[in-house]
Amino acid sequence: MSCRVRSFVNRSKSTLAVALGALIVVVVLAGCGSSSSSSSSGSSGSSSASTASKGGLLCVSSLVGIAIVPELFETWKNTAEKNGMSYKQAIAEPEGSLNGAQANASSCIRAKAKVLVNITTEDKALPATISQQTKAGNYYIGQYSGEPVPNETLSIGPDNAGMSKQLFEYAQQHIEKTGKKPVVLLLTTSAFPVVVERIDTFSALAKKAGWKLVGPLEVAANNVAADSTSQTAAALRSNPDINAVLAYTDEVSAGASPAIKAAGKEAQILEYEGLEGTYSSMRAGNSLVSVVAGAPIRAYNELEISSVREMLAGKYKAGTKARCVGPVITKENVPAKGQLNPGGSCVVNGKSYSYEELKKLAEEA
């Protein structure tokens, strides 16, 4: 599978028919393999690098090239540039291979990467890699990689509970308060813990409110859109009162939408992350997606810039945990094509930072 790495400032999001679409993923390791031009397209096993610089190497790897990964790559590329570092990125080859991801991590460490970033692996599976990187006096960052582990410098990712609360509150306001009892179809994939956490946290809120839940129904991680169509169609036949679908990514939305339309239902889709595939339909007015708990890409970018600056200065506190939320997106504020989700906020070691505060930190010399 290939995925096109876009400009951080002027991106064009593409939906990749792969395991998770936005979100997400939680599966293997970080590192960097062989390198080519920094503007080259990312693909399975592909990597890119910029010229060497005095700030050292920032090396990033992902197990897969799902749709949000190019967005995350761009924030790290921007972080390297802002901190005078060289940059490499890689996707495991073959894509999804643990061995491939481990090889990329080893390559980063051999290259004496000052900062090693792992996207999408559970950090608890990588104790030796993390220890080797940090004992050498360098830094390890896990992103979308589960809870922090010993020796990790920074764990950064989405506040899944916060995003679930955003979608729950929207459904309260726009479904329950209109006199309809929410009946929500939950689609999930157990392959990715980040998805499980999102479904679980939303379910807890919905159950407490007395809403009816259908599922969660398992979606094949390697056939998300098609399986979402069949699962949604079957669920609507057996539960015709369904009036909302919880979609953990835009691929789920893309699959659920035709099933809802074919059944002649008016079910609303509540989606996590938000990508151009969803946004283009929302702008055109033909999307069943009513609300998106948007990915906090801008917040990630600002936090990453200031955090890496502190690391290079030897001032960063190891064991830092940062969890971020983006904006709530509806048809009234859907981003224009090529624009990032606006704003966002993060909680870092228990302290809240608005987007404006994160940006100010990033701009400080």
N, C-alpha and C positions, 0 to 999 in steps of 0.2 A: 504494500500500500504506500502511496506517496502522499505527502502533505506539503503545501507550498508555504514557506516561511514568508510572512508579510512584514512590511514596514511597521514599526511600533506606532508611529504617528498616523500613518494612513493605511490601515489594514483592510483587507477584504476577506472576510471569514468564509471558509469553505467547510461544508459538512462532509466528513469522511465516514464511509460506511464501515465502521470498525467498532469493536467492542463498545466503548463508552462514548460517546460523542462529547460532550462537553466536559464533562466532569472529570473527565475525571478519571480515575483509574487508581487502582492501588495495586501494583504488582512489581516491580523489580528495580532496579538499581540505577545508579548514576555513574557517569563517567564519560569518556570521550574516546573515540577511535581515531582512525586516520583522518586527515584534514584536507580541505580544499578551500575554495573561495568562500568568504563569510556571507556572500550574497547568494550562494547556491541553494537549490531546493532541498528541504529535508525529506528523507525517505528511509525505508528500513535500512538500518545500518549506515545511513549517510551521516556525514559529519562536515562541519565547516569551521574555519579558523580565521582569525585576523592576524596581522603581523604582530611580532613580539613587542612588548612595551615594558617599561620599568616597574609598573605596578604588579607584575606577575601574571599568571594565567588563571582565568576563571573558566572552569570546565564543567559543562552541563550535559546530562544524559537523561534520556527517557526510554522506557521499555517499548513504548508504542508511539505512533504518530497521530493519535486521536485529535479531534478538532481543536481542543483547547491547548494542546502542546505547542503548536507554533506561536500562539499568543504568549505563552510562558517563556519560550525561547527568546522572544523579542524583548521581554522585560529584562532578561539576564544579559542579553547582548547590549542593551542600553545601559545597564548597570556597569558592565565592564568598560564601556566607552567613557562614562562619566567619571570613573575612578582610574583611568589611565592604564587599564589592564588589556592584555591580549585575551582572545575569546575562542573557545571551541564548543561545538555542540554535536551530539550524536544520538542516533536511535539504534537500539539493539538490532543486530543482524544474526539470524533472521528476526524480524520484528516479533516481539513477545517472548524472545528467548532469554531465559535467566543467564545461561552461559554467555550469551552475547553481551548482556548488560554488565555482567561481571568482568568480561574482557575490557569493556569500555572504561569501567572504573579503574581497573589496573593500569590501563593506558594513561589515564589522568594522573594517577599517583606517580607513575614512572616519569611523567613529564613535569613532576614537582608542582602540580597545580596548587596555587595558594588558596583558592577556594574551589571546592568540589561540590556541585549541586546535583542531587538525585531527585528526579521528578517521577513520581508514581510508585515507588517501591515502599513497602512497609519497612521502616528503618529497623525494626526489631529483627529483621532477617539479615541485617548487614553489620553485626557487631565487629567483625574482623576488619572490614573495609573502613568503618568509621574510626576504629582505634588506630589503624595504620596511618590514616590521614591526619588525625589530630595529634598523635604522638610525635609526628614530624614537625610540629609547630604550625601546622596549616589548619584550614577551617573546613567543616563539613556542614552542608545545609540540606535538609530534607524538605521537599515540597509535595503536597498531596501524598504524604507518606506515613500517615498514622501518628500515634502519640510519640512525644520525644523519648529518646533513649539515652543511656549514659554515653558521655563523650561527644554528643552531638552539639554543634555550636548553635544552630538555629533550626527550629521546626516551624515551617510556614505553610499555611493552607487555608481553606475555606472554613468558616464557622457554620458547619452544617445545621446545627440546631437553630442558629440565628436565621439562616435561609429558610428553614422549614417554618419558623414562626412568621416570616414575611408572607409566605404562601398561605398559611393557615389564616392569618388575619385578613388577607384579601378575600378568602372564601367566606369568612364570617360576614364581612361587610357586603359582599356582592352576591352571595347565594343564600346564606342562612337568614340575613336580615330582610330579604325580599319575601320571606314566608316559606321558602323551600328548605326542607331538611337536607343538608349535604349528604350525598351518597357517593363516595369517592372510590374509584378504581385505582389500586396501587400496582404499578408495574416495577419490577426490580430485577437485579441480577446479583446473585450471591458471590459472583466472581470478584467483585470489587467492594471492599469494606466501606469505602467512602459512600457508595450508593446505599448500602445496608444501613449506615448511620443516618442518612437522610430520610429514608423510608421509616425507620424506627422512630426518629424524633417527631416527624409529622404525625405518625400513627398515634403516638402517645398524646399529643395535643387533641387530635380528632376524637380519640376514645374518651378522653376526659370531658369533651363537649357533648358526648352522646351521639356522635355522627355514626352512620353506617359505613363500614369499610368492606370493600370487595378485594380479596387477595391478602397479601401481595402475591402476584402471579410472576413466575420466573420467565425472564426474557433471555434468549440465547445471546451470550456476549459477542458472538461472532456473526450474528444475523439480526441486529437490533431492530431495524425498521420493519422488516418483513414479519418477524416474530411478534412485534408490537401490534401489527395489523391483525394477525390471526388471534392473538390473545384478547385484544380489545373486542373484536367481533364476537368471539365466543362469550365473553363476559357480558356484553350487551344483550345477547340472546337469553342468557339465564338470569340476568339482573337488569331488566328494562328501566328500572328507576335510577340507574346511574346518571348523575348530572355533573360529575367532575372526574378528571383523570389526572393523576399525579405522575408527571414525566420527569425522570431523573436526567434527561438530556434532550437536545433537539431531535436526535434520531428517534427517540421514543415518540415525541410529538409528531414527527413526520409519518411514523407508522400508524399511530392511533387515529390521526385525523381522517384518512379515507374510510376507516371502519366506522367512525362516528357518523360521517356524512352518508355512507351507504345505508346505515340503520335509520337514518332520518331523525337522529337525536340532536339535542341542543346542549350536549355536555361541554363544559368549559375545560380547557387544559391548563394546568398549573405547572410551570416548567422551571427547572434549575438551570443556571449558567447563562443561557442566552447566546445565540450565535447568529450569523448573518442569514442562514437559511430560514430561521424563525422570524427574524426581524424584517426580512424582505416581504414575507407574507403578511406580517402585521401592518407594515406600511401600505401594502396594497389593499388592506381591508378584507382579505379573504382567509385569515388565519383563525383557527379555533383556540389558539393560545390567548388567554385573557391576561395572564400575568407571568412575569419572569422574575425570579430571584437572581439578579444579574451577577455574573462573575466579577469580583473586585479587581480587575486587571490594573486599573490606575493606582489603586491603593497598594497592590503588590509592588508595582514599579517603584513608587516613592520609598516604600519601606526597604526594599532591596538596596537601593542606592545608598541610603544613609547607613544601613547595617554593614554593608561591605566596606564603606569608608571607615567605620569604627574598627572593623576587623583589621584592616591594613594598618591602622594607627595603633594596634595592640590594646585597644580600649574596650573591646566588645565583651559582654558578659556571656560566657558559655552556658548552655542549657536554656536559652531563651525560647519561649513558645509564643507564636503570633497566629492569631486566627482572625480572619477578615470577612466582611460582608460587603456586597455591592449594593447598588440601588434597586428599588422595585421598579420594574419596567412594565408599562402598559401601552396601549395604542396612543395614549396622549403624550408620552415622552420617549417613544422608541427612538434609538439612535439613528442618525442618518447613515447611509451607506459609507463605509470606510471610517466610521467614528467608533471609539471605544465606549464601553459603558461608563457613564459619568460617575465621578466621586467614589464613594465607598468609605469604609472605616476599618480600623483594626484594634484588637485588644492584644497588647504585648505585655506578657508577664503580669496580667491582671489590670493593666492601665489602658484606658481607652484613648485612642487618637483619631481625630477626624481626618478626612482627606486633606484639608487645608493645613493641619498640623503636620501630617506626614510629608506633605510637599515642602513645607518650610524646613523641616529637618533635612530633606534631600538637597535643598538649595544651599544649605549652610556650608561654608568653606571648611 
